Amino acid sequence: MSEDPLPPLETVEEARRLLREGRPFSAHEVLEARWKAAPSPERDLWQGLAQVCVGITHLARGNETGGRRLVGRGGERVEAYQHAGGPTYGLDLDEVLAWARGPHPGPPAG
């Protein structure tokens, strides 16, 4: 994975693809690169999504406590961003948040 950030829409597409392939940590890296390059008002979105993906990684590796904590923190950031009303880049933030609050049967589709 390149450490260079992709444009926002490409970031979303690539992260979704990686999640579908069962590669949540790679999705986290793509989102993290975008988060670090994002303008300040968008950082909660990208950081939150990156935390959700690394939380999924922990859950998949059997770290239930750490995974749930990271998913929860990521969800809180996404929710803060949603309340601020920034662009969503085609993401269904309600779906991401519902998944982050739920039992986590698999990665979010949003």
Secondary structure as a PSIPRED ss2 file (coil, helix, strand):
# PSIPRED VFORMAT (PSIPRED V4.0)

   1 M C   1.000  0.000  0.000
   2 S C   1.000  0.000  0.000
   3 E C   1.000  0.000  0.000
   4 D C   1.000  0.000  0.000
   5 P C   1.000  0.000  0.000
   6 L C   1.000  0.000  0.000
   7 P C   1.000  0.000  0.000
   8 P H   0.000  1.000  0.000
   9 L H   0.000  1.000  0.000
  10 E H   0.000  1.000  0.000
  11 T H   0.000  1.000  0.000
  12 V H   0.000  1.000  0.000
  13 E H   0.000  1.000  0.000
  14 E H   0.000  1.000  0.000
  15 A H   0.000  1.000  0.000
  16 R H   0.000  1.000  0.000
  17 R H   0.000  1.000  0.000
  18 L H   0.000  1.000  0.000
  19 L H   0.000  1.000  0.000
  20 R H   0.000  1.000  0.000
  21 E C   1.000  0.000  0.000
  22 G C   1.000  0.000  0.000
  23 R C   1.000  0.000  0.000
  24 P H   0.000  1.000  0.000
  25 F H   0.000  1.000  0.000
  26 S H   0.000  1.000  0.000
  27 A H   0.000  1.000  0.000
  28 H H   0.000  1.000  0.000
  29 E H   0.000  1.000  0.000
  30 V H   0.000  1.000  0.000
  31 L H   0.000  1.000  0.000
  32 E H   0.000  1.000  0.000
  33 A H   0.000  1.000  0.000
  34 R H   0.000  1.000  0.000
  35 W H   0.000  1.000  0.000
  36 K H   0.000  1.000  0.000
  37 A H   0.000  1.000  0.000
  38 A C   1.000  0.000  0.000
  39 P C   1.000  0.000  0.000
  40 S H   0.000  1.000  0.000
  41 P H   0.000  1.000  0.000
  42 E H   0.000  1.000  0.000
  43 R H   0.000  1.000  0.000
  44 D H   0.000  1.000  0.000
  45 L H   0.000  1.000  0.000
  46 W H   0.000  1.000  0.000
  47 Q H   0.000  1.000  0.000
  48 G H   0.000  1.000  0.000
  49 L H   0.000  1.000  0.000
  50 A H   0.000  1.000  0.000
  51 Q H   0.000  1.000  0.000
  52 V H   0.000  1.000  0.000
  53 C H   0.000  1.000  0.000
  54 V H   0.000  1.000  0.000
  55 G H   0.000  1.000  0.000
  56 I H   0.000  1.000  0.000
  57 T H   0.000  1.000  0.000
  58 H H   0.000  1.000  0.000
  59 L H   0.000  1.000  0.000
  60 A H   0.000  1.000  0.000
  61 R C   1.000  0.000  0.000
  62 G C   1.000  0.000  0.000
  63 N C   1.000  0.000  0.000
  64 E H   0.000  1.000  0.000
  65 T H   0.000  1.000  0.000
  66 G H   0.000  1.000  0.000
  67 G H   0.000  1.000  0.000
  68 R H   0.000  1.000  0.000
  69 R H   0.000  1.000  0.000
  70 L H   0.000  1.000  0.000
  71 V H   0.000  1.000  0.000
  72 G H   0.000  1.000  0.000
  73 R H   0.000  1.000  0.000
  74 G H   0.000  1.000  0.000
  75 G H   0.000  1.000  0.000
  76 E H   0.000  1.000  0.000
  77 R H   0.000  1.000  0.000
  78 V H   0.000  1.000  0.000
  79 E H   0.000  1.000  0.000
  80 A H   0.000  1.000  0.000
  81 Y H   0.000  1.000  0.000
  82 Q H   0.000  1.000  0.000
  83 H H   0.000  1.000  0.000
  84 A H   0.000  1.000  0.000
  85 G C   1.000  0.000  0.000
  86 G C   1.000  0.000  0.000
  87 P C   1.000  0.000  0.000
  88 T C   1.000  0.000  0.000
  89 Y C   1.000  0.000  0.000
  90 G C   1.000  0.000  0.000
  91 L C   1.000  0.000  0.000
  92 D C   1.000  0.000  0.000
  93 L H   0.000  1.000  0.000
  94 D H   0.000  1.000  0.000
  95 E H   0.000  1.000  0.000
  96 V H   0.000  1.000  0.000
  97 L H   0.000  1.000  0.000
  98 A H   0.000  1.000  0.000
  99 W H   0.000  1.000  0.000
 100 A H   0.000  1.000  0.000
 101 R H   0.000  1.000  0.000
 102 G C   1.000  0.000  0.000
 103 P C   1.000  0.000  0.000
 104 H C   1.000  0.000  0.000
 105 P C   1.000  0.000  0.000
 106 G C   1.000  0.000  0.000
 107 P C   1.000  0.000  0.000
 108 P C   1.000  0.000  0.000
 109 A C   1.000  0.000  0.000
 110 G C   1.000  0.000  0.000
